[in-house]
Amino acid sequence: MNIYKNLNRASIFCLFILGAVSFSCDKDFLTEYNPANRTTDNYYNTAIGFEGLVNSCYPLLRDMTQRRKLTHNGTDLFVESGFAGPFYNLTNQIGSERDVYDNRFNSSNGELQTYWDQLYKEINRCNAAITRKDKVVGMDPTKLNDMVAQTKFLRALSYFFAVQQWGDIPMPLTESLGSSLEAKKSSAKDVYTQIIADLNDCFATLPATQADQGRVTKGAAQFLLAKVYLTRGWNFNNSLGGTDADFTKALSLCDELIASNLYPLEANWNTLWPLHNKNVNNETASLASSVVAANGSKEVIFAIQYANPLYYKGDGNFDAATGIQGNDMHSQFGGGPSGLAQVANGPIYGRQVNSHIPTWAAYRLFDPKLDSRYEGTYNSVSYATAAGSVSLAKNTYAQNLTINYVKGDTTGYIRAWNDPILKESDKGVNVKGGYQKIQCYKSP
């Protein structure tokens, strides 16, 4: 019985303590508070959050421009080759679907799928900013309008890319907040109407200059609007809603842009591109500094930015570890140097992957004798990056000759397209009756 009495007293005491705790607890004591908790609704409505949202629309431009095979190849200027040679030289291969436009060029094409995903990812980010603009607090109204105008430009640019590639496309104009299996197409005519409306809003709102290099300006909107009018004016298949008046509007916009004197032409066209020494052994500037200098040209209206030297790493693939989309454009155009004596892939000449091979039409854009732009576009001479020797014993027409090189010697030279070889002896060592000894490879 004593045990029972003691247990009973203990039970009563515990109940008393529990009741005391229950009635004395403040309700907030049990409410979890996380000062770092952020949602899209409570962050993007702030000034710093909204600016971050707009800024996030710019990096995707790097991803989108990596889809060059869809815009360059298959035109009259570039063809795709891989490592088998350009399409027009192939005898036993049918070439890339982007060159011949056959039935392989369909929705299962990886390049098309990636481009579609990137464009609509960009469009949704822009829609998020445009949709949320009225809820932003604490931001100067002028800056807010500028930020919204920037996203309207980027949305218009994305839709312009998409409508040119696919024609009739889905055209969401508000932020997608959930998943959906349904996508309603808008006609190409309606898409162009929306693009022009967005760009007219931009043109009326954006400042002439921006403090940050690479941000959209009034001139960029004006230039893109002119290009849109030029494209719609042709009214492809009578499906774009274009008329001859579009050409007149495009001309007027371009005349206004020129008259603004904000974008004077460079006296030397070649300074628009990253500066380099023709003899790479004498190069002093870094790739990053050269590109920054070229982007600083007043002739540049709008340029996609790779603001950190790491972004020039030459890798076009997205790096998940760093979040960086590399700039590999310098390695994509033309043939590589690896087939030339004493010239190897590496940091000096780069690693060429032959994605875009210039056609004869591309070479003939400029007259090498009359137009300095030829020298600024094409590299016609290569230099040894290390000492070494090359035997001609296994050439097509074998010769008992070994050519010795020192660093800096000329290893290859490509004649201008309008300066053909007329004498058999000028064809060099790889033809029957060619030179027995070559001295012209030596640098002067």
Summary of the structure (lengths in Angstrom):
residues: 444
radius of gyration: 31.2
end to end distance: 118.5
largest distance: 127.3
contacts: 1163
relative contact order: 0.08
helix: 44%
strand: 8%
